[in-house]
Amino acid sequence: MIETVKLTEGQRKSRRNRNVALGLVLAGLVILFYAITIVKFTGGHG
C-alpha cells in the first residue's frame, strides 16, 4: 500500500509557487535562445 504525505495548505501554495517560477524561468530561457538564434541568422545574412 502506498502511503501519501499530507501537505499543509502553506506547503501546497509554496510548491505551486515554486513550480510556476520554474516554468517561467524555463519559458524565459526558451525565448532567450530563440531570440539569439534569430539574431544570429538575420545578422549573418546582412
mmJSON file of the N, C-alpha and C atoms, coordinates in Angstrom:
{"data_MODEL":{"atom_site":{
"group_PDB":["ATOM","ATOM","ATOM","ATOM","ATOM","ATOM","ATOM","ATOM","ATOM","ATOM","ATOM","ATOM","ATOM","ATOM","ATOM","ATOM","ATOM","ATOM","ATOM","ATOM","ATOM","ATOM","ATOM","ATOM","ATOM","ATOM","ATOM","ATOM","ATOM","ATOM","ATOM","ATOM","ATOM","ATOM","ATOM","ATOM","ATOM","ATOM","ATOM","ATOM","ATOM","ATOM","ATOM","ATOM","ATOM","ATOM","ATOM","ATOM","ATOM","ATOM","ATOM","ATOM","ATOM","ATOM","ATOM","ATOM","ATOM","ATOM","ATOM","ATOM","ATOM","ATOM","ATOM","ATOM","ATOM","ATOM","ATOM","ATOM","ATOM","ATOM","ATOM","ATOM","ATOM","ATOM","ATOM","ATOM","ATOM","ATOM","ATOM","ATOM","ATOM","ATOM","ATOM","ATOM","ATOM","ATOM","ATOM","ATOM","ATOM","ATOM","ATOM","ATOM","ATOM","ATOM","ATOM","ATOM","ATOM","ATOM","ATOM","ATOM","ATOM","ATOM","ATOM","ATOM","ATOM","ATOM","ATOM","ATOM","ATOM","ATOM","ATOM","ATOM","ATOM","ATOM","ATOM","ATOM","ATOM","ATOM","ATOM","ATOM","ATOM","ATOM","ATOM","ATOM","ATOM","ATOM","ATOM","ATOM","ATOM","ATOM","ATOM","ATOM","ATOM","ATOM","ATOM","ATOM","ATOM","ATOM"],
"id":[1,2,3,4,5,6,7,8,9,10,11,12,13,14,15,16,17,18,19,20,21,22,23,24,25,26,27,28,29,30,31,32,33,34,35,36,37,38,39,40,41,42,43,44,45,46,47,48,49,50,51,52,53,54,55,56,57,58,59,60,61,62,63,64,65,66,67,68,69,70,71,72,73,74,75,76,77,78,79,80,81,82,83,84,85,86,87,88,89,90,91,92,93,94,95,96,97,98,99,100,101,102,103,104,105,106,107,108,109,110,111,112,113,114,115,116,117,118,119,120,121,122,123,124,125,126,127,128,129,130,131,132,133,134,135,136,137,138],
"type_symbol":["N","C","C","N","C","C","N","C","C","N","C","C","N","C","C","N","C","C","N","C","C","N","C","C","N","C","C","N","C","C","N","C","C","N","C","C","N","C","C","N","C","C","N","C","C","N","C","C","N","C","C","N","C","C","N","C","C","N","C","C","N","C","C","N","C","C","N","C","C","N","C","C","N","C","C","N","C","C","N","C","C","N","C","C","N","C","C","N","C","C","N","C","C","N","C","C","N","C","C","N","C","C","N","C","C","N","C","C","N","C","C","N","C","C","N","C","C","N","C","C","N","C","C","N","C","C","N","C","C","N","C","C","N","C","C","N","C","C"],
"label_atom_id":["N","CA","C","N","CA","C","N","CA","C","N","CA","C","N","CA","C","N","CA","C","N","CA","C","N","CA","C","N","CA","C","N","CA","C","N","CA","C","N","CA","C","N","CA","C","N","CA","C","N","CA","C","N","CA","C","N","CA","C","N","CA","C","N","CA","C","N","CA","C","N","CA","C","N","CA","C","N","CA","C","N","CA","C","N","CA","C","N","CA","C","N","CA","C","N","CA","C","N","CA","C","N","CA","C","N","CA","C","N","CA","C","N","CA","C","N","CA","C","N","CA","C","N","CA","C","N","CA","C","N","CA","C","N","CA","C","N","CA","C","N","CA","C","N","CA","C","N","CA","C","N","CA","C","N","CA","C","N","CA","C"],
"label_alt_id":[null,null,null,null,null,null,null,null,null,null,null,null,null,null,null,null,null,null,null,null,null,null,null,null,null,null,null,null,null,null,null,null,null,null,null,null,null,null,null,null,null,null,null,null,null,null,null,null,null,null,null,null,null,null,null,null,null,null,null,null,null,null,null,null,null,null,null,null,null,null,null,null,null,null,null,null,null,null,null,null,null,null,null,null,null,null,null,null,null,null,null,null,null,null,null,null,null,null,null,null,null,null,null,null,null,null,null,null,null,null,null,null,null,null,null,null,null,null,null,null,null,null,null,null,null,null,null,null,null,null,null,null,null,null,null,null,null,null],
"label_comp_id":["MET","MET","MET","ILE","ILE","ILE","GLU","GLU","GLU","THR","THR","THR","VAL","VAL","VAL","LYS","LYS","LYS","LEU","LEU","LEU","THR","THR","THR","GLU","GLU","GLU","GLY","GLY","GLY","GLN","GLN","GLN","ARG","ARG","ARG","LYS","LYS","LYS","SER","SER","SER","ARG","ARG","ARG","ARG","ARG","ARG","ASN","ASN","ASN","ARG","ARG","ARG","ASN","ASN","ASN","VAL","VAL","VAL","ALA","ALA","ALA","LEU","LEU","LEU","GLY","GLY","GLY","LEU","LEU","LEU","VAL","VAL","VAL","LEU","LEU","LEU","ALA","ALA","ALA","GLY","GLY","GLY","LEU","LEU","LEU","VAL","VAL","VAL","ILE","ILE","ILE","LEU","LEU","LEU","PHE","PHE","PHE","TYR","TYR","TYR","ALA","ALA","ALA","ILE","ILE","ILE","THR","THR","THR","ILE","ILE","ILE","VAL","VAL","VAL","LYS","LYS","LYS","PHE","PHE","PHE","THR","THR","THR","GLY","GLY","GLY","GLY","GLY","GLY","HIS","HIS","HIS","GLY","GLY","GLY"],
"label_asym_id":["A","A","A","A","A","A","A","A","A","A","A","A","A","A","A","A","A","A","A","A","A","A","A","A","A","A","A","A","A","A","A","A","A","A","A","A","A","A","A","A","A","A","A","A","A","A","A","A","A","A","A","A","A","A","A","A","A","A","A","A","A","A","A","A","A","A","A","A","A","A","A","A","A","A","A","A","A","A","A","A","A","A","A","A","A","A","A","A","A","A","A","A","A","A","A","A","A","A","A","A","A","A","A","A","A","A","A","A","A","A","A","A","A","A","A","A","A","A","A","A","A","A","A","A","A","A","A","A","A","A","A","A","A","A","A","A","A","A"],
"label_entity_id":["1","1","1","1","1","1","1","1","1","1","1","1","1","1","1","1","1","1","1","1","1","1","1","1","1","1","1","1","1","1","1","1","1","1","1","1","1","1","1","1","1","1","1","1","1","1","1","1","1","1","1","1","1","1","1","1","1","1","1","1","1","1","1","1","1","1","1","1","1","1","1","1","1","1","1","1","1","1","1","1","1","1","1","1","1","1","1","1","1","1","1","1","1","1","1","1","1","1","1","1","1","1","1","1","1","1","1","1","1","1","1","1","1","1","1","1","1","1","1","1","1","1","1","1","1","1","1","1","1","1","1","1","1","1","1","1","1","1"],
"label_seq_id":[1,1,1,2,2,2,3,3,3,4,4,4,5,5,5,6,6,6,7,7,7,8,8,8,9,9,9,10,10,10,11,11,11,12,12,12,13,13,13,14,14,14,15,15,15,16,16,16,17,17,17,18,18,18,19,19,19,20,20,20,21,21,21,22,22,22,23,23,23,24,24,24,25,25,25,26,26,26,27,27,27,28,28,28,29,29,29,30,30,30,31,31,31,32,32,32,33,33,33,34,34,34,35,35,35,36,36,36,37,37,37,38,38,38,39,39,39,40,40,40,41,41,41,42,42,42,43,43,43,44,44,44,45,45,45,46,46,46],
"pdbx_PDB_ins_code":[null,null,null,null,null,null,null,null,null,null,null,null,null,null,null,null,null,null,null,null,null,null,null,null,null,null,null,null,null,null,null,null,null,null,null,null,null,null,null,null,null,null,null,null,null,null,null,null,null,null,null,null,null,null,null,null,null,null,null,null,null,null,null,null,null,null,null,null,null,null,null,null,null,null,null,null,null,null,null,null,null,null,null,null,null,null,null,null,null,null,null,null,null,null,null,null,null,null,null,null,null,null,null,null,null,null,null,null,null,null,null,null,null,null,null,null,null,null,null,null,null,null,null,null,null,null,null,null,null,null,null,null,null,null,null,null,null,null],
"Cartn_x":[0.842,0.0,0.879,0.52,1.304,0.803,1.735,1.372,1.687,0.704,0.921,1.171,1.984,2.289,1.238,0.655,-0.343,0.368,0.161,0.781,-0.195,0.354,-0.487,-0.796,-1.764,-2.13,-0.94,-0.169,1.015,2.055,2.263,3.234,2.769,1.456,0.927,1.091,0.803,0.963,2.428,3.31,4.741,5.233,4.79,5.2,4.664,3.409,2.816,3.564,3.874,4.609,5.98,6.643,7.962,7.847,6.824,6.635,6.338,5.527,5.218,6.491,7.296,8.539,9.488,9.606,10.461,9.96,8.659,8.083,8.385,8.273,8.555,10.029,10.912,12.345,12.652,12.07,12.3,11.754,10.565,9.985,10.869,11.401,12.282,13.548,14.109,15.306,15.013,13.857,13.482,13.37,12.701,12.544,13.902,14.776,16.109,16.9,16.922,17.653,17.055,15.729,15.061,15.487,15.48,15.853,17.31,18.193,19.615,19.787,19.06,19.146,18.677,17.563,17.035,18.051,18.629,19.606,20.825,21.282,22.447,22.149,20.976,20.649,20.426,19.711,19.456,20.718,21.571,22.819,23.81,23.778,24.724,24.435,23.199,22.816,22.763,23.2,23.068,24.094],
"Cartn_y":[-1.196,0.0,1.247,2.222,3.448,4.465,4.955,5.999,7.351,8.238,9.572,10.561,11.547,12.575,13.66,14.02,15.08,16.428,17.289,18.608,19.626,20.545,21.624,22.586,23.461,24.435,25.321,25.715,26.542,25.83,24.545,23.774,23.614,23.411,23.279,24.575,25.708,27.001,27.255,26.904,27.104,26.267,25.005,24.12,24.634,25.087,25.606,26.854,27.754,28.971,28.644,27.652,27.244,26.642,25.832,25.24,26.312,27.288,28.378,29.162,29.441,30.184,29.403,28.102,27.277,27.276,27.202,27.241,28.547,29.659,30.968,31.089,30.577,30.62,29.803,28.606,27.773,28.439,29.017,29.707,30.891,31.616,32.74,32.295,31.164,30.65,30.246,29.616,29.218,30.455,31.497,32.736,33.38,33.366,33.949,33.227,31.89,31.126,31.336,31.409,31.655,33.009,34.036,35.386,35.428,34.778,34.747,34.072,32.961,32.244,33.13,33.817,34.697,35.808,36.397,37.483,36.951,35.751,35.184,34.943,34.376,34.078,35.345,36.315,37.552,38.385,38.351,39.115,38.51,37.2,36.542,36.746,37.073,37.242,38.705,39.618,41.046,41.624],
"Cartn_z":[0.0,0.0,0.0,-0.786,-0.899,0.131,0.926,1.89,1.282,1.287,0.737,1.862,1.57,2.558,2.447,3.585,3.577,3.704,2.722,2.75,3.333,4.077,4.596,3.465,3.686,2.655,2.306,3.309,3.067,2.219,2.493,1.72,0.273,0.088,-1.268,-2.048,-1.407,-2.08,-2.403,-1.47,-1.681,-2.857,-2.925,-4.008,-5.346,-5.344,-6.579,-7.049,-6.119,-6.484,-7.05,-6.455,-6.935,-8.342,-8.576,-9.899,-10.943,-10.587,-11.516,-11.832,-10.799,-11.006,-11.917,-11.704,-12.56,-13.993,-14.161,-15.504,-16.206,-15.477,-16.063,-16.443,-15.596,-15.899,-17.154,-17.242,-18.419,-19.683,-19.589,-20.737,-21.139,-20.155,-20.439,-21.16,-20.744,-21.409,-22.847,-23.065,-24.424,-25.302,-24.802,-25.567,-25.833,-24.825,-24.976,-26.073,-26.019,-27.036,-28.423,-28.486,-29.764,-30.324,-29.467,-29.904,-30.364,-29.626,-30.001,-31.359,-31.561,-32.838,-33.989,-33.8,-34.85,-35.164,-34.133,-34.345,-35.091,-34.735,-35.425,-36.895,-37.191,-38.567,-39.388,-38.827,-39.588,-39.709,-38.684,-38.745,-39.724,-39.908,-40.788,-42.257,-42.593,-43.993,-44.417,-43.542,-43.83,-44.729],
"occupancy":[1.0,1.0,1.0,1.0,1.0,1.0,1.0,1.0,1.0,1.0,1.0,1.0,1.0,1.0,1.0,1.0,1.0,1.0,1.0,1.0,1.0,1.0,1.0,1.0,1.0,1.0,1.0,1.0,1.0,1.0,1.0,1.0,1.0,1.0,1.0,1.0,1.0,1.0,1.0,1.0,1.0,1.0,1.0,1.0,1.0,1.0,1.0,1.0,1.0,1.0,1.0,1.0,1.0,1.0,1.0,1.0,1.0,1.0,1.0,1.0,1.0,1.0,1.0,1.0,1.0,1.0,1.0,1.0,1.0,1.0,1.0,1.0,1.0,1.0,1.0,1.0,1.0,1.0,1.0,1.0,1.0,1.0,1.0,1.0,1.0,1.0,1.0,1.0,1.0,1.0,1.0,1.0,1.0,1.0,1.0,1.0,1.0,1.0,1.0,1.0,1.0,1.0,1.0,1.0,1.0,1.0,1.0,1.0,1.0,1.0,1.0,1.0,1.0,1.0,1.0,1.0,1.0,1.0,1.0,1.0,1.0,1.0,1.0,1.0,1.0,1.0,1.0,1.0,1.0,1.0,1.0,1.0,1.0,1.0,1.0,1.0,1.0,1.0],
"B_iso_or_equiv":[0.0,0.0,0.0,0.0,0.0,0.0,0.0,0.0,0.0,0.0,0.0,0.0,0.0,0.0,0.0,0.0,0.0,0.0,0.0,0.0,0.0,0.0,0.0,0.0,0.0,0.0,0.0,0.0,0.0,0.0,0.0,0.0,0.0,0.0,0.0,0.0,0.0,0.0,0.0,0.0,0.0,0.0,0.0,0.0,0.0,0.0,0.0,0.0,0.0,0.0,0.0,0.0,0.0,0.0,0.0,0.0,0.0,0.0,0.0,0.0,0.0,0.0,0.0,0.0,0.0,0.0,0.0,0.0,0.0,0.0,0.0,0.0,0.0,0.0,0.0,0.0,0.0,0.0,0.0,0.0,0.0,0.0,0.0,0.0,0.0,0.0,0.0,0.0,0.0,0.0,0.0,0.0,0.0,0.0,0.0,0.0,0.0,0.0,0.0,0.0,0.0,0.0,0.0,0.0,0.0,0.0,0.0,0.0,0.0,0.0,0.0,0.0,0.0,0.0,0.0,0.0,0.0,0.0,0.0,0.0,0.0,0.0,0.0,0.0,0.0,0.0,0.0,0.0,0.0,0.0,0.0,0.0,0.0,0.0,0.0,0.0,0.0,0.0],
"pdbx_formal_charge":[null,null,null,null,null,null,null,null,null,null,null,null,null,null,null,null,null,null,null,null,null,null,null,null,null,null,null,null,null,null,null,null,null,null,null,null,null,null,null,null,null,null,null,null,null,null,null,null,null,null,null,null,null,null,null,null,null,null,null,null,null,null,null,null,null,null,null,null,null,null,null,null,null,null,null,null,null,null,null,null,null,null,null,null,null,null,null,null,null,null,null,null,null,null,null,null,null,null,null,null,null,null,null,null,null,null,null,null,null,null,null,null,null,null,null,null,null,null,null,null,null,null,null,null,null,null,null,null,null,null,null,null,null,null,null,null,null,null],
"auth_seq_id":[1,1,1,2,2,2,3,3,3,4,4,4,5,5,5,6,6,6,7,7,7,8,8,8,9,9,9,10,10,10,11,11,11,12,12,12,13,13,13,14,14,14,15,15,15,16,16,16,17,17,17,18,18,18,19,19,19,20,20,20,21,21,21,22,22,22,23,23,23,24,24,24,25,25,25,26,26,26,27,27,27,28,28,28,29,29,29,30,30,30,31,31,31,32,32,32,33,33,33,34,34,34,35,35,35,36,36,36,37,37,37,38,38,38,39,39,39,40,40,40,41,41,41,42,42,42,43,43,43,44,44,44,45,45,45,46,46,46],
"auth_comp_id":["MET","MET","MET","ILE","ILE","ILE","GLU","GLU","GLU","THR","THR","THR","VAL","VAL","VAL","LYS","LYS","LYS","LEU","LEU","LEU","THR","THR","THR","GLU","GLU","GLU","GLY","GLY","GLY","GLN","GLN","GLN","ARG","ARG","ARG","LYS","LYS","LYS","SER","SER","SER","ARG","ARG","ARG","ARG","ARG","ARG","ASN","ASN","ASN","ARG","ARG","ARG","ASN","ASN","ASN","VAL","VAL","VAL","ALA","ALA","ALA","LEU","LEU","LEU","GLY","GLY","GLY","LEU","LEU","LEU","VAL","VAL","VAL","LEU","LEU","LEU","ALA","ALA","ALA","GLY","GLY","GLY","LEU","LEU","LEU","VAL","VAL","VAL","ILE","ILE","ILE","LEU","LEU","LEU","PHE","PHE","PHE","TYR","TYR","TYR","ALA","ALA","ALA","ILE","ILE","ILE","THR","THR","THR","ILE","ILE","ILE","VAL","VAL","VAL","LYS","LYS","LYS","PHE","PHE","PHE","THR","THR","THR","GLY","GLY","GLY","GLY","GLY","GLY","HIS","HIS","HIS","GLY","GLY","GLY"],
"auth_asym_id":["A","A","A","A","A","A","A","A","A","A","A","A","A","A","A","A","A","A","A","A","A","A","A","A","A","A","A","A","A","A","A","A","A","A","A","A","A","A","A","A","A","A","A","A","A","A","A","A","A","A","A","A","A","A","A","A","A","A","A","A","A","A","A","A","A","A","A","A","A","A","A","A","A","A","A","A","A","A","A","A","A","A","A","A","A","A","A","A","A","A","A","A","A","A","A","A","A","A","A","A","A","A","A","A","A","A","A","A","A","A","A","A","A","A","A","A","A","A","A","A","A","A","A","A","A","A","A","A","A","A","A","A","A","A","A","A","A","A"],
"auth_atom_id":["N","CA","C","N","CA","C","N","CA","C","N","CA","C","N","CA","C","N","CA","C","N","CA","C","N","CA","C","N","CA","C","N","CA","C","N","CA","C","N","CA","C","N","CA","C","N","CA","C","N","CA","C","N","CA","C","N","CA","C","N","CA","C","N","CA","C","N","CA","C","N","CA","C","N","CA","C","N","CA","C","N","CA","C","N","CA","C","N","CA","C","N","CA","C","N","CA","C","N","CA","C","N","CA","C","N","CA","C","N","CA","C","N","CA","C","N","CA","C","N","CA","C","N","CA","C","N","CA","C","N","CA","C","N","CA","C","N","CA","C","N","CA","C","N","CA","C","N","CA","C","N","CA","C","N","CA","C","N","CA","C"],
"pdbx_PDB_model_num":[1,1,1,1,1,1,1,1,1,1,1,1,1,1,1,1,1,1,1,1,1,1,1,1,1,1,1,1,1,1,1,1,1,1,1,1,1,1,1,1,1,1,1,1,1,1,1,1,1,1,1,1,1,1,1,1,1,1,1,1,1,1,1,1,1,1,1,1,1,1,1,1,1,1,1,1,1,1,1,1,1,1,1,1,1,1,1,1,1,1,1,1,1,1,1,1,1,1,1,1,1,1,1,1,1,1,1,1,1,1,1,1,1,1,1,1,1,1,1,1,1,1,1,1,1,1,1,1,1,1,1,1,1,1,1,1,1,1]
}}}
